[in-house]
Amino acid sequence: MRLLLDTHAFLWWVADAPELSRRARAAIADPSNACVLSLASAWEMAVELSLGKLHIAGSFERFLPDQLAANGFGSLPVELAHVARVARLPFHHRDPFDRLLAAQALEEGLAVVSADPVFRRYGVRRVW
């Protein structure tokens, strides 16, 4: 299965945080699953860092590529088709980052690893 990690799921995974559900942890750890992080999540983390709402060890420029490599995760670029899909989504959610993740999941046939149940309202398979 191909999994798109929501921003919080990625951060909880790399921090080995207890907030990550057992099912999500098992899915991410399963070597038969391919995990990706959207560049939208990278953008969200950069925003949170600049606002002082997120703290990481070291520089963001190193943190993200180091964590992707260490965990064997890929990155998912934001494509025009993803952005166009956002325009066609019903307005179930106000968070622009989550709306883009939903669009990417639908366009790419990905399940989303997220604690947020709103993804189901978009018809996205959610692992939690």
C-alpha positions in Angstrom: 0.0 0.0 0.0 1.2 3.6 -0.7 0.8 5.9 2.3 0.8 9.6 2.4 1.8 10.8 5.9 0.0 13.8 7.3 2.3 16.3 8.8 1.6 15.3 12.4 1.9 11.6 11.6 5.4 12.2 10.1 6.5 14.3 13.1 5.1 11.8 15.6 6.8 9.0 13.8 10.2 10.7 13.8 9.8 11.6 17.4 8.5 8.2 18.4 5.7 10.0 20.0 2.9 8.1 21.9 0.2 10.1 20.0 0.8 8.0 16.9 -1.8 5.2 17.0 -0.7 1.5 17.0 -2.3 0.9 13.7 -0.6 3.9 12.1 2.8 2.9 13.6 2.4 -0.6 12.2 1.5 0.6 8.8 4.4 3.0 8.6 6.8 0.3 9.9 5.5 -2.3 7.4 8.2 -2.7 4.7 5.6 -3.6 2.1 4.1 -0.1 2.4 5.7 2.8 0.6 5.5 6.0 2.7 5.7 9.5 1.2 5.6 13.0 2.6 4.0 15.8 0.6 5.9 18.9 -0.1 2.7 20.6 1.2 3.6 19.1 4.6 7.2 20.4 4.3 5.7 23.8 3.6 3.3 23.5 6.6 6.3 22.6 8.9 8.3 25.6 7.6 5.3 27.9 8.4 5.0 26.4 11.9 8.7 26.8 12.5 8.6 30.5 11.4 5.7 31.1 13.8 7.5 29.4 16.7 4.8 26.7 16.9 7.2 23.9 15.9 10.6 23.2 17.2 13.1 20.7 15.8 16.8 19.9 16.5 19.1 21.6 14.0 18.2 23.3 10.8 15.1 22.5 8.8 17.2 22.3 5.7 18.9 19.2 7.2 16.1 17.9 9.3 13.7 17.0 6.5 16.1 15.3 4.0 17.8 13.5 6.9 14.5 12.2 8.3 13.2 11.2 4.8 16.5 9.3 4.1 16.7 7.7 7.6 13.2 6.4 7.4 13.1 5.4 3.7 10.3 7.8 2.9 9.8 9.4 -0.4 8.7 13.0 -1.1 5.6 13.8 -3.1 5.8 17.0 -5.2 2.8 19.3 -5.6 1.7 19.0 -9.2 -0.8 21.1 -11.1 -3.3 18.1 -11.2 -3.2 18.1 -7.3 -3.9 21.9 -7.2 -6.7 21.6 -9.8 -8.2 18.8 -7.7 -8.4 21.1 -4.7 -10.7 23.4 -6.7 -13.1 20.5 -7.3 -13.2 19.3 -3.7 -16.3 20.0 -1.5 -15.5 22.4 1.2 -15.5 20.0 4.2 -12.4 21.5 5.8 -10.8 25.0 6.1 -7.2 23.8 6.5 -5.5 24.4 3.1 -2.7 21.9 3.8 -5.2 19.1 4.6 -7.3 20.0 1.5 -4.1 19.6 -0.7 -3.2 16.3 1.0 -6.7 15.1 0.3 -6.4 16.1 -3.3 -3.0 14.4 -3.7 -4.3 11.2 -2.1 -7.2 11.1 -4.5 -5.1 11.9 -7.6 -2.4 9.4 -6.7 -4.5 6.7 -5.1 -2.9 7.0 -1.7 -4.1 6.2 1.8 -3.5 9.0 4.3 -2.0 8.3 7.7 -3.7 10.9 9.9 -5.6 11.3 13.2 -7.9 13.7 11.4 -11.2 11.9 10.3 -12.0 14.7 7.8 -10.2 12.8 5.1 -13.0 10.2 5.0 -15.4 13.0 4.0 -13.4 13.4 0.9 -13.5 9.7 0.1 -9.8 9.2 1.0 -8.8 6.0 2.7 -7.5 6.9 6.2 -5.1 4.8 8.3 -5.3 5.4 11.9 
